């Protein structure tokens, strides 16, 4: 019965979308609180580089996190990053570290990261040993030696899958090579069901300052349908432990558009998030990159997309924005909300968007050093062989962007924050971005996605809700017709 109701809703949604468009909702107001009745214009430049945020949610990448596209990074450029590691760096550039922990209790149906499930204790111990050895190798590089970390990010997978003993081992290994004792921010991603009070205390002991709890949804049926390993009681228990131990920042993640989502349940999720009162709330719109379980089923069996369409997801996020704002939160980006922009900074994101150095550690991890992008081997067997047996950095592919491509990268990523200052780019790149990107800025302003006021470019509410789909118009032409990942 639930599936029939869902199919009926989809049919009605499709009819409304193509035959009788709904009138604008109050949440389509601009951030400046002036309204617009402009239609949802399709931009003059459309590309398959990322999935257009129009109509149903089909297979393809939507979320933009780097430039040039990852598909352009090649193994033939690995010598470029190795020579960069061996050279004296610009020590004025801040340094960060990303550690990838690829283990999960269960693979979510929408996950597109390199993860491994059902791993025994021996396999996890060997990976942690490999990670420790890679960190030692990184610390020996001239471009890293003597530098202190400003930010550390434990991502996954599920970093909280590791035991307290393994977390302490990693901390002690880093102390011998690249210390994070004085880092301004150490972020740690958690799956609620992998936490216990002892582990939460260990996280505090190793210096974690920002915890990101993968809630996604508070409805157990939806969590199960989407392949999540945890259920709602584990969310509340984990959150109580985090509050009991105390961290400077706690973030919770929500996903708009999970399989089975409804208007009523989404509203309950938003209210429950506000009730928990975390420092940060991050809301993602469900997408279906090529390597997710959902995408595989759609491609192989011709299954219709079970995910809410883009107009519905944007509406849900817009309604969440209104509710978060009324509860005292502030908009930090198109998908991030904070209690205070002064105190609840996400330094890792800020640095990533501004081209600072980021060391990559772990299987499939991405990094950026002195202007060169790189990624480690993406299969754990090869990664461990290179690190443990060959004793070398496990880098699989790389790319040195041109100066113009670096400009594009920082422009599009900072546009995701909702606003940017053209003068900042002129100081760094000696380029007037308002002239350089005059055509896409003009197109998107006419379509109601952004406003240009002097040196400030500011996204409207409409632009914020689908910012990732706007970004390829700023790409170089050769990157508009290639696969993003």
C-alpha positions, 0 to 999 in steps of 0.5 A: 500500500505504501508503495502504491501511494508513493507511485500515485504521488509520483504520477501527480508530481509529474503531471503538475511538473509538465502540465500545471506548474504550481504557483511560487511558494513563499519559500521561493523568496530571495535571501534579500526578502524580495520576491521573484516570479521569474520562471525556473529558467534553464540556463543557456549552457547545459552539460552532462558534467553534472546532473541538471537539477531539473525534473526527476532524480536520475543517475549522475553526479550533482554535487561539485566539490572540485575542479577540474573534474576528477575524471581529468586526473591521470596517473601520468601526472603522478611525477608532478605531485611527487616532485611537489612533495620533494620541493620546499613549500610555500610555508605561508599556506596553511596545512590540513590532513584528511584521513579516510576510514573506509569501513562501515557496518553496512553500505547505504544504498545511496553511498558512492564512497570507497567503503568496505563492510564485514571486515574482521578485526585483523583486516582493520588492524592492518589498515590502521597500520597502513594508515600510520605508515603512510602518515610517517611517509608524509611527514618525511616529505620536504613539503610537509616536514616542520609544518603544523596542521591547522585542520584534520578531518576524519572522513569515511566510510565510518571513522567511528567504526575504529576502536578507542585503541586504534584511534589512540594509535593514530593520534600517537603516530601523528604526534611523531610526525605531523602533530595536530596538537595545535590544530584549530579544528579536528572534525570526526564523522560518526555513525550513531550505532558505532558509538559508545561512551568510552569511544566518545571520551576517546574522541575528546582525548585525541583532540576532536573539536567538531563532531559530525553525526550522520543522522540523515533521517529520524524515521526508522522505516526510511532509514532501513529502506535506504540501507542505513545501519542505525535506527533512531534510538541509536541517534538519541543515545549517541547525541546524549553521549556527545553532549555529556562529554562536550565538544566545541561543535556538534553537526548533524547531517540530514538528507532531503529526498531519501526513498520513502520521504513525505512532506509530513515526515520531512517536517518532523525531521526538521523539528526534531533537528531543531529540538536537538539544538546542534551547533550546525545542521547540514542538509544534503539533497539526495543524488544518485552518482553512478556507483550507488546501489540505487543507480546500479538497480536503475541501470541494470533493471530499468527501475524508475528513480525511487528518489524525490524529484529535484523540485520537491527536494528543493522545496523541502530544503527551502522549507527547512531553511525557513524553519531553521532561520526562525529558530535562530540559525544562520545560513552558512552555505547552500546546505549548511546552517549554524547558530553563529557564523562568528563562532561556528566556523567550518575551517576545513571547508573554508580552507578547502574552498580557498586552495590551501594544502590538504594532505590525503591519507588512506585508500582513495583519499583526495589531497591538494598540495601547493597547487597540485591535486592528487588521489591515492589508490582506490583499492585497499589491497593495492593501497596497503601493498604500496605503503607496507611492502614498497614503502612509498606514497600510494598516489594513483593519479594527479593533476596540476591545474592551470592558473585559470583553472585554479581561479575557476575552482575557488570561484565556483566553490566559494559561490557554494557559500552563497556569496563572494567578494570579487576584490578578494579574487583580484588580490589573489589572482589579479583577475576581475572575475566580474569581467572574466565570468560576465556571461554566466553571471549575466545569464544567472542574474537574469534567471533569478539565481544571483545578484551582483552588487558592486564587488559582491556576488550573492546567490538568491534563495533560488540559486542557493537551492540548486547552486551545484547545477549552476557551476558548470557554466563557469567551467572551461568548455572542454570540461563541460562535456566530460563525466565529472567523476 
